[in-house]
Amino acid sequence: MDISMVVMVGVLNSVLPRRSAGPGSGTYVDALISIPRTFVREPVLRLRGGLALLILASFSTFWTALVLPLSASPFSYSHTRIGLFGLVGLAGAIAATYAGRLSDCAHGKWAMEVSLVLLLVSWGLIALLPFSIPLMLAGVLLLDLGVQAVHVTNLSVVVALHPKRSGQLIGGYMMFYSIGSAIGAIGGTSAYGWFGWLGVCLWEEPSASVRSPCGSPRGCRSVRREGLCCSIC
């Protein structure tokens, strides 16, 4: 494995085009240092990042805790069989590409609100796992569709702030994703250990029901101060 990686690096180094950084390009360290400043300057990034944290916490809670009830009685599924549930989520992720198209057509707010409603409905179906696997699978489809649609819409909004600094904006945005993933994994497994599957669903229902930042008057005022609400909400 190590030898193959070294060979791969050598091949890529020889075939990839060499391009020097432009005069306005900073170092990687400069980019990292600029992220906290970007948080302070961009209220839209803070709002969208906070939403991303809650959404991915919901997503991570489900996929982390799912293996616990399905591997136990009465299901006793193997890990391979449980892994196949991810194929249902893949269908939702593919369908979420339409959210990006809606955002490009200035319907981002509508796409966001519909996605959040889908997330709320999805957890109602996921809570039925002990009684109906088909209904739970329908919830998985809606969960992945909603999460991916929110993610795509958020990225469209964040990148639109400063297209030339998209790398910094996306890097800052993804920090919220990492934090949300950790919170969901820890909270989901803990909730299951204490209260079972119902506890998992109650733990993440508030995150799934959070409203869009631009659906909130406070959020919209913050965005309007930057002159962006009409164009990106």
C-alpha positions, 0 to 999 in steps of 0.5 A: 500500500505504501509503495503504491502511494509513493508511485501514485505521487510520482506519477501525478507529479510528472503528469499534472500541469505546473502552475505558479501562484498568482501575485494575489495568492497567499499561503495556506497559513494566510488562508487559515488565519483569514477564516476567523476574520471572515466569520466576523465580517460576514453575518450570512456565513455565520447564519448559514454555518450555524444551520449547517451545524444543526443539519449535519448533527441531525444527519450524523445522529441517524447514521451513527445510531442506526447500527445499534437497533438494527444489529440487536434483536429482533432485527439482528442485521449484519453490518453488511446488510445495514450498510446497504441502507446507504443506497437509499440515501444515495437516491436522495443525494442525487435528487438534491441536485435540483436544489442547486438548480433552484438556487441558481434560478434565485429560488434558494429560499423556497428550496431551503424551506422545503428542504427543512420541512422534509427533514422534519417529516423524515424524523417522524418516519425514522421514529417508526423504525421499531414498527416498520422498516419500509416507513423508516427507509422512506424517512432515510430518503427524505433525510438525505434529500433534505440534508443534501439540498440544504448543503447545496443551497447553503454553498450557493449562498456562501460562494455568492458572497465573494466568488473570488474568495470562495475557498476561504468561505467554503473552508469556514463553512465546512468547519461547522459541518465538522463540529455538527458531525461530532455533536451528532455522533456523540449525542446520538449514541448517548441518547440511544444508550439512555432512552433507546431509539425514541431518545435518538429521534427526540434528540435530533427533532429540534435540529431538523425543525430549525427554520431557514435563516432568511425565514427569520426576521432577525436573520433577514435584517442581518443579511439586508445590512449587507445588501444580499437578502433579496439576491441570496435568500 
